[in-house]
Each structure stands twice: as C-alpha cells, then as structure tokens.
C-alpha cells in the first residue's frame, strides 16, 4: 500500500466554502479533488 502524507493549505474562507459546495455536487471530498489535481499536474 502506498504511503500517505498530510498537506496544509491556507486560502480564503469564501473560496473554500464555494469550492466545497461544488465538490459535494460532484460527489468528491476535498481530499479526492486535491488528489485528482496533483495527479493531473504530474501526468
């Protein structure tokens, strides 16, 4: 099994709330969305 790590991010609260609302409608958690983003930029 792959090792996991934790990241910490500071961002505007309104941006976070708006993004999380969209993620809920897509059926994604913030962690899943960040993993998708990281996989795309390293592809």
C-alpha distance matrix in Angstrom:
0.0 3.8 6.5 9.2 12.9 16.2 19.1 22.7 25.3 29.0 30.8 34.0 33.8 35.5 33.1 30.2 32.0 33.1 29.7 28.1 30.9 30.2 26.4 27.3 29.6 26.8 24.5 22.0 20.9 21.5 17.8 17.3 20.4 19.3 16.1 18.4 20.8 18.5 17.3 21.0 22.2 19.8 20.5
3.8 0.0 3.8 6.4 9.9 13.4 16.0 19.7 22.2 26.0 27.8 31.1 31.3 33.1 30.5 27.7 29.9 30.9 27.4 26.2 29.2 28.4 24.7 26.1 28.4 25.6 23.6 20.7 19.5 19.4 15.7 15.4 18.1 16.6 13.4 15.9 17.9 15.3 14.3 18.1 19.0 16.6 17.7
6.5 3.8 0.0 3.8 6.9 10.5 13.5 17.1 19.9 23.7 25.9 29.3 29.5 31.7 29.3 26.4 28.7 30.1 26.8 25.5 28.8 28.4 24.8 26.2 28.9 26.4 24.4 21.2 19.4 18.8 15.0 15.7 18.2 16.2 13.6 16.7 18.2 15.4 15.4 19.2 19.5 17.3 19.1
9.2 6.4 3.8 0.0 3.8 7.0 10.0 13.6 16.4 20.1 22.4 25.7 25.7 27.9 25.7 22.7 25.1 26.6 23.4 22.0 25.5 25.2 21.7 23.1 26.0 23.7 21.8 18.4 16.2 15.4 11.6 12.9 15.3 13.1 11.1 14.6 15.8 13.4 14.1 17.7 18.0 16.5 18.7
12.9 9.9 6.9 3.8 0.0 3.8 6.8 10.3 13.4 17.0 19.6 23.0 23.3 25.8 23.7 20.8 23.4 25.2 22.2 21.1 24.7 24.7 21.5 23.1 26.2 24.2 22.6 19.0 16.4 14.7 11.3 13.5 15.3 12.5 11.4 15.2 15.5 13.0 14.7 18.0 17.7 16.6 19.4
16.2 13.4 10.5 7.0 3.8 0.0 3.8 6.8 10.1 13.6 16.3 19.7 19.8 22.5 20.6 17.7 20.3 22.4 19.7 18.5 22.3 22.6 19.7 21.3 24.5 23.0 21.5 17.9 14.8 12.7 9.9 12.8 14.2 11.4 11.5 15.2 15.2 13.3 15.7 18.6 18.1 17.8 20.8
19.1 16.0 13.5 10.0 6.8 3.8 0.0 3.8 6.6 10.3 13.0 16.5 17.2 19.9 17.8 15.3 18.3 20.2 17.6 17.1 20.9 21.2 18.6 20.7 23.8 22.4 21.4 17.7 14.8 11.9 9.8 12.9 13.3 10.0 11.1 14.5 13.6 11.9 15.0 17.3 16.4 16.7 19.9
22.7 19.7 17.1 13.6 10.3 6.8 3.8 0.0 3.8 6.9 10.0 13.5 14.2 17.2 15.5 13.1 16.2 18.5 16.4 16.0 19.8 20.5 18.5 20.4 23.6 22.7 22.0 18.5 15.3 12.1 11.2 14.6 14.4 11.4 13.5 16.6 15.2 14.3 17.7 19.5 18.4 19.3 22.6
25.3 22.2 19.9 16.4 13.4 10.1 6.6 3.8 0.0 3.8 6.4 10.1 11.3 14.1 12.3 10.4 13.9 15.8 13.9 14.2 17.8 18.5 17.0 19.3 22.2 21.5 21.4 17.9 15.2 11.5 11.7 14.8 13.6 10.9 13.8 16.1 14.1 13.9 17.6 18.6 17.4 19.1 22.2
29.0 26.0 23.7 20.1 17.0 13.6 10.3 6.9 3.8 0.0 3.8 7.1 8.9 11.9 10.7 9.5 12.9 14.9 13.9 14.6 17.9 18.8 18.1 20.3 23.0 22.8 23.1 19.9 17.3 13.6 14.6 17.6 16.1 13.8 17.0 19.0 16.7 17.0 20.7 21.3 20.0 22.0 25.1
30.8 27.8 25.9 22.4 19.6 16.3 13.0 10.0 6.4 3.8 0.0 3.8 6.2 8.6 7.1 6.8 10.2 11.7 11.1 12.5 15.4 16.3 16.2 18.5 20.9 21.0 21.7 18.9 16.7 13.1 15.0 17.6 15.4 13.7 17.4 18.6 16.3 17.3 20.9 21.0 19.9 22.4 25.2
34.0 31.1 29.3 25.7 23.0 19.7 16.5 13.5 10.1 7.1 3.8 0.0 3.8 5.5 5.3 6.4 8.8 10.1 10.8 12.4 14.5 15.8 16.5 18.5 20.5 21.3 22.3 19.9 18.0 14.8 17.3 19.7 17.3 16.4 20.1 21.0 18.7 20.3 23.7 23.4 22.6 25.4 27.9
33.8 31.3 29.5 25.7 23.3 19.8 17.2 14.2 11.3 8.9 6.2 3.8 0.0 3.8 5.4 5.1 6.2 8.6 9.9 10.5 12.4 14.5 15.2 16.5 18.7 20.0 20.7 18.7 16.6 13.9 16.7 19.2 17.2 16.8 20.5 21.5 19.8 21.6 24.8 24.8 24.5 27.2 29.5
35.5 33.1 31.7 27.9 25.8 22.5 19.9 17.2 14.1 11.9 8.6 5.5 3.8 0.0 3.8 5.4 5.1 6.0 8.4 9.8 10.7 12.5 14.1 15.4 17.0 18.6 19.9 18.4 17.0 14.6 17.9 19.8 17.4 17.6 21.4 21.7 20.1 22.4 25.3 24.8 24.8 27.8 29.8
33.1 30.5 29.3 25.7 23.7 20.6 17.8 15.5 12.3 10.7 7.1 5.3 5.4 3.8 0.0 3.8 5.5 5.2 6.0 8.5 10.0 10.8 12.1 14.3 15.8 16.6 18.2 16.3 15.1 12.5 15.6 17.2 14.4 14.5 18.3 18.4 16.5 18.9 21.8 21.1 21.0 24.2 26.1
30.2 27.7 26.4 22.7 20.8 17.7 15.3 13.1 10.4 9.5 6.8 6.4 5.1 5.4 3.8 0.0 3.8 5.6 5.2 6.0 8.6 10.0 10.3 12.1 14.4 15.2 16.0 13.8 12.1 9.4 12.6 14.5 12.3 12.5 16.1 16.8 15.4 17.6 20.5 20.4 20.6 23.4 25.4
32.0 29.9 28.7 25.1 23.4 20.3 18.3 16.2 13.9 12.9 10.2 8.8 6.2 5.1 5.5 3.8 0.0 3.8 5.5 5.2 6.2 8.8 9.8 10.6 12.7 14.4 15.2 13.8 12.4 10.7 14.3 15.9 14.0 15.0 18.4 18.8 18.0 20.5 23.0 22.9 23.5 26.3 28.0
33.1 30.9 30.1 26.6 25.2 22.4 20.2 18.5 15.8 14.9 11.7 10.1 8.6 6.0 5.2 5.6 3.8 0.0 3.8 5.5 5.2 6.5 8.8 10.2 11.2 12.8 14.5 13.6 13.1 11.7 15.4 16.2 13.7 15.2 18.6 18.2 17.2 20.2 22.5 21.8 22.6 25.7 27.0
29.7 27.4 26.8 23.4 22.2 19.7 17.6 16.4 13.9 13.9 11.1 10.8 9.9 8.4 6.0 5.2 5.5 3.8 0.0 3.8 5.4 5.2 6.2 8.7 10.1 10.6 12.3 10.6 10.3 8.6 12.2 12.7 10.0 11.5 14.9 14.4 13.5 16.5 18.7 18.1 19.1 22.1 23.3
28.1 26.2 25.5 22.0 21.1 18.5 17.1 16.0 14.2 14.6 12.5 12.4 10.5 9.8 8.5 6.0 5.2 5.5 3.8 0.0 3.8 5.4 4.9 6.1 8.7 9.6 10.2 8.7 7.7 6.8 10.6 11.4 9.7 11.6 14.6 14.6 14.6 17.3 19.3 19.4 20.7 23.2 24.5
30.9 29.2 28.8 25.5 24.7 22.3 20.9 19.8 17.8 17.9 15.4 14.5 12.4 10.7 10.0 8.6 6.2 5.2 5.4 3.8 0.0 3.8 5.5 5.3 6.6 8.9 10.0 9.9 10.0 10.1 13.9 14.1 12.4 14.8 17.6 17.1 17.3 20.4 22.0 21.7 23.3 26.0 26.9
30.2 28.4 28.4 25.2 24.7 22.6 21.2 20.5 18.5 18.8 16.3 15.8 14.5 12.5 10.8 10.0 8.8 6.5 5.2 5.4 3.8 0.0 3.8 5.4 5.2 6.4 8.8 8.7 10.0 10.1 13.7 13.0 10.7 13.6 16.1 14.9 15.1 18.5 19.7 19.0 20.9 23.7 24.2
26.4 24.7 24.8 21.7 21.5 19.7 18.6 18.5 17.0 18.1 16.2 16.5 15.2 14.1 12.1 10.3 9.8 8.8 6.2 4.9 5.5 3.8 0.0 3.8 5.4 4.9 6.1 5.1 6.4 7.0 10.2 9.3 7.6 10.8 13.0 12.0 12.9 16.0 17.1 17.0 19.0 21.5 22.1
27.3 26.1 26.2 23.1 23.1 21.3 20.7 20.4 19.3 20.3 18.5 18.5 16.5 15.4 14.3 12.1 10.6 10.2 8.7 6.1 5.3 5.4 3.8 0.0 3.8 5.3 5.0 5.8 6.9 8.9 11.9 11.1 10.6 13.8 15.5 15.0 16.3 19.2 20.1 20.3 22.6 24.8 25.2
29.6 28.4 28.9 26.0 26.2 24.5 23.8 23.6 22.2 23.0 20.9 20.5 18.7 17.0 15.8 14.4 12.7 11.2 10.1 8.7 6.6 5.2 5.4 3.8 0.0 3.8 5.5 7.7 10.0 12.0 14.9 13.4 12.4 15.9 17.5 16.1 17.4 20.7 21.2 20.9 23.4 25.8 25.8
26.8 25.6 26.4 23.7 24.2 23.0 22.4 22.7 21.5 22.8 21.0 21.3 20.0 18.6 16.6 15.2 14.4 12.8 10.6 9.6 8.9 6.4 4.9 5.3 3.8 0.0 3.8 5.5 8.9 10.8 13.1 10.9 9.9 13.6 14.7 12.9 14.6 17.8 17.9 17.6 20.3 22.6 22.3
24.5 23.6 24.4 21.8 22.6 21.5 21.4 22.0 21.4 23.1 21.7 22.3 20.7 19.9 18.2 16.0 15.2 14.5 12.3 10.2 10.0 8.8 6.1 5.0 5.5 3.8 0.0 3.8 6.9 10.0 11.7 9.6 9.9 13.5 14.1 13.1 15.4 18.1 18.1 18.5 21.4 23.1 23.0
22.0 20.7 21.2 18.4 19.0 17.9 17.7 18.5 17.9 19.9 18.9 19.9 18.7 18.4 16.3 13.8 13.8 13.6 10.6 8.7 9.9 8.7 5.1 5.8 7.7 5.5 3.8 0.0 3.8 6.5 8.0 5.9 6.3 9.8 10.6 10.0 12.2 14.7 15.1 15.8 18.4 20.1 20.4
20.9 19.5 19.4 16.2 16.4 14.8 14.8 15.3 15.2 17.3 16.7 18.0 16.6 17.0 15.1 12.1 12.4 13.1 10.3 7.7 10.0 10.0 6.4 6.9 10.0 8.9 6.9 3.8 0.0 3.8 5.3 5.1 6.3 8.7 9.9 10.7 12.5 14.4 15.4 16.7 18.7 20.2 21.2
21.5 19.4 18.8 15.4 14.7 12.7 11.9 12.1 11.5 13.6 13.1 14.8 13.9 14.6 12.5 9.4 10.7 11.7 8.6 6.8 10.1 10.1 7.0 8.9 12.0 10.8 10.0 6.5 3.8 0.0 3.8 5.5 5.1 6.2 8.6 9.9 10.5 12.3 14.2 15.4 16.7 18.5 20.0
17.8 15.7 15.0 11.6 11.3 9.9 9.8 11.2 11.7 14.6 15.0 17.3 16.7 17.9 15.6 12.6 14.3 15.4 12.2 10.6 13.9 13.7 10.2 11.9 14.9 13.1 11.7 8.0 5.3 3.8 0.0 3.8 5.4 5.2 6.2 8.7 9.9 10.6 12.2 14.3 15.6 16.6 18.2
17.3 15.4 15.7 12.9 13.5 12.8 12.9 14.6 14.8 17.6 17.6 19.7 19.2 19.8 17.2 14.5 15.9 16.2 12.7 11.4 14.1 13.0 9.3 11.1 13.4 10.9 9.6 5.9 5.1 5.5 3.8 0.0 3.8 5.5 5.1 6.2 8.7 10.0 10.5 12.4 14.5 15.5 16.4
20.4 18.1 18.2 15.3 15.3 14.2 13.3 14.4 13.6 16.1 15.4 17.3 17.2 17.4 14.4 12.3 14.0 13.7 10.0 9.7 12.4 10.7 7.6 10.6 12.4 9.9 9.9 6.3 6.3 5.1 5.4 3.8 0.0 3.8 5.4 5.1 6.2 8.7 9.9 10.6 12.5 14.4 15.4
19.3 16.6 16.2 13.1 12.5 11.4 10.0 11.4 10.9 13.8 13.7 16.4 16.8 17.6 14.5 12.5 15.0 15.2 11.5 11.6 14.8 13.6 10.8 13.8 15.9 13.6 13.5 9.8 8.7 6.2 5.2 5.5 3.8 0.0 3.8 5.4 5.0 6.1 8.5 9.8 10.7 12.3 14.2
16.1 13.4 13.6 11.1 11.4 11.5 11.1 13.5 13.8 17.0 17.4 20.1 20.5 21.4 18.3 16.1 18.4 18.6 14.9 14.6 17.6 16.1 13.0 15.5 17.5 14.7 14.1 10.6 9.9 8.6 6.2 5.1 5.4 3.8 0.0 3.8 5.4 5.2 6.1 8.6 10.1 10.7 12.1
18.4 15.9 16.7 14.6 15.2 15.2 14.5 16.6 16.1 19.0 18.6 21.0 21.5 21.7 18.4 16.8 18.8 18.2 14.4 14.6 17.1 14.9 12.0 15.0 16.1 12.9 13.1 10.0 10.7 9.9 8.7 6.2 5.1 5.4 3.8 0.0 3.8 5.6 5.2 6.2 8.8 10.1 10.5
20.8 17.9 18.2 15.8 15.5 15.2 13.6 15.2 14.1 16.7 16.3 18.7 19.8 20.1 16.5 15.4 18.0 17.2 13.5 14.6 17.3 15.1 12.9 16.3 17.4 14.6 15.4 12.2 12.5 10.5 9.9 8.7 6.2 5.0 5.4 3.8 0.0 3.8 5.5 5.2 6.4 8.7 10.0
18.5 15.3 15.4 13.4 13.0 13.3 11.9 14.3 13.9 17.0 17.3 20.3 21.6 22.4 18.9 17.6 20.5 20.2 16.5 17.3 20.4 18.5 16.0 19.2 20.7 17.8 18.1 14.7 14.4 12.3 10.6 10.0 8.7 6.1 5.2 5.6 3.8 0.0 3.8 5.4 5.3 6.2 8.6
17.3 14.3 15.4 14.1 14.7 15.7 15.0 17.7 17.6 20.7 20.9 23.7 24.8 25.3 21.8 20.5 23.0 22.5 18.7 19.3 22.0 19.7 17.1 20.1 21.2 17.9 18.1 15.1 15.4 14.2 12.2 10.5 9.9 8.5 6.1 5.2 5.5 3.8 0.0 3.8 5.6 5.3 6.0
21.0 18.1 19.2 17.7 18.0 18.6 17.3 19.5 18.6 21.3 21.0 23.4 24.8 24.8 21.1 20.4 22.9 21.8 18.1 19.4 21.7 19.0 17.0 20.3 20.9 17.6 18.5 15.8 16.7 15.4 14.3 12.4 10.6 9.8 8.6 6.2 5.2 5.4 3.8 0.0 3.8 5.5 5.3
22.2 19.0 19.5 18.0 17.7 18.1 16.4 18.4 17.4 20.0 19.9 22.6 24.5 24.8 21.0 20.6 23.5 22.6 19.1 20.7 23.3 20.9 19.0 22.6 23.4 20.3 21.4 18.4 18.7 16.7 15.6 14.5 12.5 10.7 10.1 8.8 6.4 5.3 5.6 3.8 0.0 3.8 5.7
19.8 16.6 17.3 16.5 16.6 17.8 16.7 19.3 19.1 22.0 22.4 25.4 27.2 27.8 24.2 23.4 26.3 25.7 22.1 23.2 26.0 23.7 21.5 24.8 25.8 22.6 23.1 20.1 20.2 18.5 16.6 15.5 14.4 12.3 10.7 10.1 8.7 6.2 5.3 5.5 3.8 0.0 3.8
20.5 17.7 19.1 18.7 19.4 20.8 19.9 22.6 22.2 25.1 25.2 27.9 29.5 29.8 26.1 25.4 28.0 27.0 23.3 24.5 26.9 24.2 22.1 25.2 25.8 22.3 23.0 20.4 21.2 20.0 18.2 16.4 15.4 14.2 12.1 10.5 10.0 8.6 6.0 5.3 5.7 3.8 0.0
